């Protein structure tokens, strides 16, 4: 179970350049390769929230297009 958890964390790493190839992950799961050493600190994800007026504008455009299509 520990092997599966480590490989799962390895595959879900935020920096895609540090994720393993599928072959590497399968080799570890089949005990054909050693477990990777994961960093003790994971990078913090950054989320960007759209500005409120941009979101409202896109909703209005979507609503207007739907109404005009239905006639």
N, C-alpha and C positions, 0 to 999 in steps of 0.2 A: 504494500500500500504506500509506503514511503517513497518508493521509486516512482510510482505513478504521480504522486503529488509534486515531486521535484521536477519531473518532466513536464507536467502541466504548467507549473510556474515558469519554467524555462520557455515553453512555447508561447506563453501569454505575456512575455516581457514587453514593456512599452516601446523600447527601441527596437524596431524591426530588424536592424542590422545585427543585433545580438541574439536573435532567435535562431534556433537550430533548423537545419534542413530536415525534411520529413525522414530521410534515411538515417540521420543522426539520432533523432528521437526514437525511431523504431529500434535501432541498434541498442540504445540504452534500455528500452523496455524489454528487449529480448536478452538482456545481460551479456551482450556481445561488446559493449563499450562501457567505460566507467561513467559513474554519475558526474554531471557537471557541477562545478562549484559556483553556486549562485551568489551574487553580491549581497551583502548584508543590508544595504539600503537600496530600495527601489526608487527610481525617479518619480517625482510627483507629477501626476497628469495635469495638463492645463486645459481648462474649458473656457471657451469664449461664448458669452451670452450676447445675442444680437440686440441692438438698440430697440427700444420699445416701438418707436415710430416706424422703423423698417419692418418689423413683424406685423404691425397693424396694416401697413400699406399692402403687404403681400397677401394678407387675409382678404382685404377689400378687393384686390385684383382677382383673386380666386373666386370670390363670391359673385362679382360682376360677370366674370366669364361664364360661370355656371348658369346664372339667370338668363344671359343673352343666348346661350345655346338652347335653352328650353323654350325660349320664345315667349 
